[in-house]
Every structure is written in C-alpha cells, then in structure tokens.
Amino acid sequence: MKTLIVIAIAVIIIVVGIICAMLILGDENITSPFDGVSNTDERTMDEDFESDEKESSLNSP
C-alpha cells in the first residue's frame, strides 16, 4: 500500500513539473497539451529561420 502512495505522489510531481515547464517555455497551449499544435501566434525557431532564408534570397541580387 505504501508503494502505491509513493508512486502516486511521484506521478503527481512529474505531471506538475511538466506543466510548469510548459508554462515557462510557453511553447505549448496548456489547454490542449496533447494535440501537438500550439494555438499561439508565435513562430517556432524553424519557421523563423525559413522565413529569414526566403527574405535573404529575395534581397540577394
């Protein structure tokens, strides 16, 4: 019985830690952490890099 309580507490701590990490990083929308699609308007680093590459290729002679 004690092992079940310890496991339950560990799972709760892990879940709270993941949620806090997501809040701090701000990459995921907390209301839907499992769809894998963030509903924010922020661009990811890859999207930023791709758009910068497109802009620089347009500006090159």
FENRA-V886353 format. One line per field, one symbol per residue. phi: phi as a letter, one per 30 degrees, with the letter a starting at -180 (. if undefined). psi: psi as a letter, one per 30 degrees, with the letter a starting at -180 (. if undefined). A space follows every 10 residues. Layout:
BEGIN
phi: ???
psi: ???
END
This chain:
BEGIN
phi: .ddddddddd dddddddddd dddddidcdd dbdcdicdcd dddddddedd dddddddddd d
psi: eeeeeeeeee eeeeeeeeee eeeeegflke fifffgkkgl fkkleeeeee eeeeeefefk .
END
